[in-house]
Amino acid sequence: MADPKGFLNHGREVAMTRPVAERVKDWNEVYVPGSLLPIISKQASRCMDCGIPFCHNGCPLGNLIPEWNDYAYREDWQAASERLHATNNFPEFTGRLCPAPCESACVLGINQPAVTIKNVEVSIIDKAWDTGDVAPQIPERLSGKTVAVIGSGPAGLAAAQQLTRAGHTVAVYERADRVGGLLRYGIPEFKMEKRHINRRIEQMRAEGTRFRTGVEIGRDLKATDLRKRYDAVVIAAGATTARDLPVPGRELKGIHQAMEYLPLANKVQEGDYVAPPITAEGKHVVVIGGGDTGADCVGTAHRQGAASVTQLEIMPQPGEERHPGQPWPTFPMLYKVTSAHEEGGDRVYSVSTTHFEGDEDGNVQWLHLTEVEFVDGKLNQKSGTERKIPAQLVTLAMGFTGTDVENGVVSQFGLELDARGNIARDADFATNVPGVYVAGDAGRGQSLIVWAIAEGRSAARGVDRFLTGASDLPAPIRPTDRSLMV
């Protein structure tokens, strides 16, 4: 145990954010550089090294949280990094982007603020990069087997790195012009600077993983031809079919899916554009969807100089305390104020969009909405609550419904789908086609980065067993594992 009295002597402290007036003028990460390390030893000491560490249950990766908390408390950063990497290929990603279900399951969180597990995690990995403790792990021998990975998001990258380290020759195919999937083009720079992706990719290249960008399997290269070239294939293409809003006026100009809007802002930071083709500058912006992607749109609109930003959510506003139906250690639905929300804008709950109104040139100008309520489990509109708000740019951030079955991968491979419209797989993450596996959102449905990495690691074990007959790679989860957080 790090410090038997740590949780008694120290309160919870989290990472400091830069002043709003400063950070909305740039695209750097919102946190004060270097502010975490001085407090992390004390924060790690709050970990009680519980006999049954429920934080393990909350984390799909099974992170060895009490162990690396203890090392962080003792400032043994090399050992902490080793234990952190034992279960997680990319802690710099999860430490910045994961909603930390481990903290919701923290035993200390029963009656005190939970341990700042996420902040400890990111401090350990950032320190490891600074001190050179993150090095390529080149396999001692090659198996002679080849694997293609479709998609370079967290699931694809995790599967690729595990399989490369197992000695297989791995090529990652990415349809975009850069590696990273949604990490690259779906996550704004102010949440995670892309240098973190770049240096991890360089590590993977040094280990032997190969990357093929600008190649869409199913269109640029037939899936069946890919299967002939490689001994095994891992599909980690994500859940790319965005939920739409089929209401009158949807065809007006200025209404975009979040994944049409956010990538363009990231491409400006990459140097591809001087200004984004879709911008919030000087416009009244409405974001439909109250989740993390919606918050990303809010923060992006602030930085582009929006005249106003309003975020709409059809569900009621969550409470600040756990609902009785979401007891510890489950992941509760709580009212969350992200860094983007701290920067301004309005959040409106329990409303539904009825239609859009535009000008004579076909540009959206107004969004008409009405208040709604749930009665006996049914969503009803409240009469007399209709109103309109200015909307010159609307982003739809309502989630994803499943795999894009029209991109050719599903039909060309002849893959079976499950009842939820995702690619079906067995206990080894294998599809109905021999040698073809699936990991991440493509098989699980829309989920979290921590689940994507866990699935990529587990699918890699299945592929390794298929190729060699056995595997020493870890398998954190099974395909049937579910969580109340999804």
Beta strands, then each sheet from edge to edge (+ up, - down):
strand 1: 146-150
strand 2: 169-174
strand 3: 210-213
strand 4: 232-235
strand 5: 241-242
strand 6: 255-257
strand 7: 284-288
strand 8: 308-313
strand 9: 346-349
strand 10: 351-358
strand 11: 364-375
strand 12: 378-381
strand 13: 387-390
strand 14: 393-396
strand 15: 400-402
strand 16: 436-438
sheet 1: 3+ 2+ 1+ 4+ 16+
sheet 2: 5+ 15-
sheet 3: 6+ 14+ 7+ 8+ 9+
sheet 4: 10+ 11- 12+
sheet 5: 10+ 11- 13+
end
